Amino acid sequence: MTSLEQLRSAMRRAGVDALWISDPANVRALSGFTSGKDGKVLVTQSGATLYTDARYTVQAAGESSVPQFIARPPDTYAHAAPTLGGQRVGIEADHLTVAVLDDLRAAWPDATVVPVRGLVQGLRVRKDARELAALRAAQAIADAAFAQVHPTIRAGVTELDVALELELAMRRAGAQSAFEIIVASGPNGAKPHGVASSRVIGEDELVTVDMGAQVDGYHSDMTRTVAVGNPSAELRRMYRAVLEAEEAAVAAVRPGVRAADLDRLARDLLTGHGLGEYFAHSLGHGVGLDIHEGPSLRGTSEDVLESGMVITIEPGVYVPDVGGVRIEDLVLVTDHGYEVLSRAEKDHL
Ligand SMILES: CSCC[C@H](N)C(=O)N[C@@H](C)C(=O)N[C@@H](C)C(=O)O
């Protein structure tokens, strides 16, 4: 659980006395309440309250590490108002609508409500032992599901067949899918987020499978590109280039490395193979209660890797009308380097 004391220090640095937390993952991180989308947390310098409604009275009492107040807006806001008089109250700019901001300002006329960014997210980037256990468990379930389904990825089955079998295997192992499984075959591989369709996988194609499991709210994330039959020389060349970029970037992971430099390393390698223009996204991202969280491994990122971060390394190339390749590992930044958490085999073309 993210420490309230650490958050209060971050709040003071940001110049706010209180923080109204509406990002579902942050609500969960701070309170332990697993239905974060239907909860809010108010943190002041002396206390914290979980606000949720009567559907969750029993659940919240069982899960929350902070006191609960059961109500819906505007009663929620009215309950908080006396505590907030004369205070600067931060709201999470990335997770609050303009309409709710208006409502809060109207409900708290004696407070100054100011947008802030990333205060709780900043505390979530390094994972503790409990979080790491959940992430490892999620990845192990995804690895096992992939190992089971990999042999069934062949010409004649649909992308949806593959996605369904993967989801079933993860569900049977006690996990939910972390996101809508991506199975992109043949020319569909040119769509980085081509979710599984009714397309029938053909002979001599590449199939990109991007999947993850969710355990105790923590996500895993892994991509493998699978060869069916004997893909063309062009597809093999793309595959080998992406694998080279992926392995080089993973090998460079250690504390102190700038995330932007890792992105550059992978991008330069792909550019050397004439494929840089087809690498259509960032090298990776942090993973935890959100599938995409800090640190960001994009070229413009200011983030620097620290031990305890869990990140993806996932270069890809996407060539319209031809197809695509993405290879993604889930990687823990350790004190002196890295540990690859995703164990599923990679095809060697
Ligand atoms: C719909 S969640 C899919 C997760 C997937 N493994 C993934 O992270 N794909 C990346 C290509 C991605 O979306 N990267 C983001 C961070 C980006 O580059 O903006």
The ligand as an SDF file (V2000), in Angstrom:
LIG
                    3D

 19 18  0  0  0  0  0  0  0  0999 V2000
   -4.6940   -1.7570  -24.7320 C   0  0  0  0  0  0  0  0  0  0  0  0
   -3.4290   -1.9930  -23.5970 S   0  0  0  0  0  0  0  0  0  0  0  0
   -2.2540   -2.8380  -24.6020 C   0  0  0  0  0  0  0  0  0  0  0  0
   -0.9870   -2.9940  -23.9470 C   0  0  0  0  0  0  0  0  0  0  0  0
    0.0960   -3.1930  -24.9800 C   0  0  0  0  0  0  0  0  0  0  0  0
    1.0100   -4.2230  -24.6040 N   0  0  0  0  0  0  0  0  0  0  0  0
    0.9110   -1.9440  -25.1400 C   0  0  0  0  0  0  0  0  0  0  0  0
    1.3970   -1.4190  -24.1730 O   0  0  0  0  0  0  0  0  0  0  0  0
    1.0870   -1.5040  -26.3650 N   0  0  0  0  0  0  0  0  0  0  0  0
    1.9920   -0.4200  -26.6500 C   0  0  0  0  0  0  0  0  0  0  0  0
    2.2460   -0.4180  -28.1260 C   0  0  0  0  0  0  0  0  0  0  0  0
    1.4350    0.9220  -26.2110 C   0  0  0  0  0  0  0  0  0  0  0  0
    0.2340    1.1210  -26.2150 O   0  0  0  0  0  0  0  0  0  0  0  0
    2.3090    1.8340  -25.8230 N   0  0  0  0  0  0  0  0  0  0  0  0
    1.9490    3.1450  -25.3580 C   0  0  0  0  0  0  0  0  0  0  0  0
    2.5570    3.3740  -23.9790 C   0  0  0  0  0  0  0  0  0  0  0  0
    2.4440    4.2080  -26.3070 C   0  0  0  0  0  0  0  0  0  0  0  0
    3.4520    4.0210  -26.9630 O   0  0  0  0  0  0  0  0  0  0  0  0
    1.8200    5.2880  -26.3260 O   0  0  0  0  0  0  0  0  0  0  0  0
  1  2  1  0
  2  3  1  0
  3  4  1  0
  4  5  1  0
  5  6  1  0
  5  7  1  0
  7  8  2  0
  7  9  1  0
  9 10  1  0
 10 11  1  0
 10 12  1  0
 12 13  2  0
 12 14  1  0
 14 15  1  0
 15 16  1  0
 15 17  1  0
 17 18  2  0
 17 19  1  0
M  END
$$$$
